[in-house]
């Protein structure tokens, strides 16, 4: 199955959190996982999936398309 998230989705999220002063622990708690599990999602290849992108974007109040590949976002429209 093709990866629906951008290769650098984890870096995009980390940059967004840093720029907005939001802690990873805050987001992890809001989506119902431990901070350790959240960090694994950012570090392990393939762990930042569409489900994670949608959950994180909902907590942050942003569009999930920031994390999704262009081929996948075309299917959303």
C-alpha positions in Angstrom: 0.0 0.0 0.0 1.3 3.5 -0.9 2.2 5.9 1.9 -0.4 8.6 2.0 1.6 11.0 4.2 4.5 13.1 3.0 7.9 11.7 3.6 8.7 14.7 5.9 5.3 14.8 7.7 7.1 14.3 11.0 9.4 17.2 10.4 6.4 19.4 9.3 4.6 18.5 12.6 7.7 19.2 14.7 8.3 22.5 13.1 4.6 23.5 13.5 4.6 22.6 17.2 7.8 24.5 17.8 6.7 27.6 15.9 3.4 27.7 17.9 4.8 26.8 21.3 2.8 23.6 21.6 4.4 20.6 23.4 4.4 17.1 22.1 3.1 16.0 25.4 0.0 18.2 25.1 -0.8 16.8 21.7 -0.1 13.2 22.8 -2.5 13.6 25.7 -5.2 15.1 23.5 -5.1 12.2 21.1 -5.0 9.6 23.9 -1.5 8.2 23.6 1.6 8.5 25.8 4.3 11.0 25.0 6.6 8.0 24.3 4.2 6.6 21.7 3.8 10.0 20.2 7.6 10.3 19.8 7.7 6.8 18.2 5.2 8.0 15.6 7.6 10.8 14.7 10.7 8.6 14.7 9.7 5.2 13.2 9.5 5.0 9.5 5.9 4.6 8.3 4.4 5.2 11.8 3.2 8.7 10.8 0.1 7.4 8.9 -3.1 9.1 7.7 -4.9 8.2 10.9 -2.3 9.9 13.0 -2.3 12.9 10.6 -6.1 13.3 11.0 -6.0 13.0 14.8 -3.1 15.5 15.2 -4.7 18.0 12.8 -8.0 17.8 14.6 -6.3 18.6 17.9 -4.3 21.5 16.3 -7.3 22.8 14.4 -5.5 22.6 11.1 -6.1 20.9 7.8 -4.6 17.4 7.6 -3.5 18.1 4.0 -0.4 19.7 5.5 0.8 16.1 6.2 -0.7 14.2 3.3 0.8 13.4 -0.1 -0.6 15.3 -3.1 -1.9 12.1 -4.7 -3.9 11.4 -1.5 -5.3 14.9 -1.2 -6.5 14.8 -4.8 -8.7 11.9 -3.8 -10.2 13.9 -0.9 -11.5 16.6 -3.2 
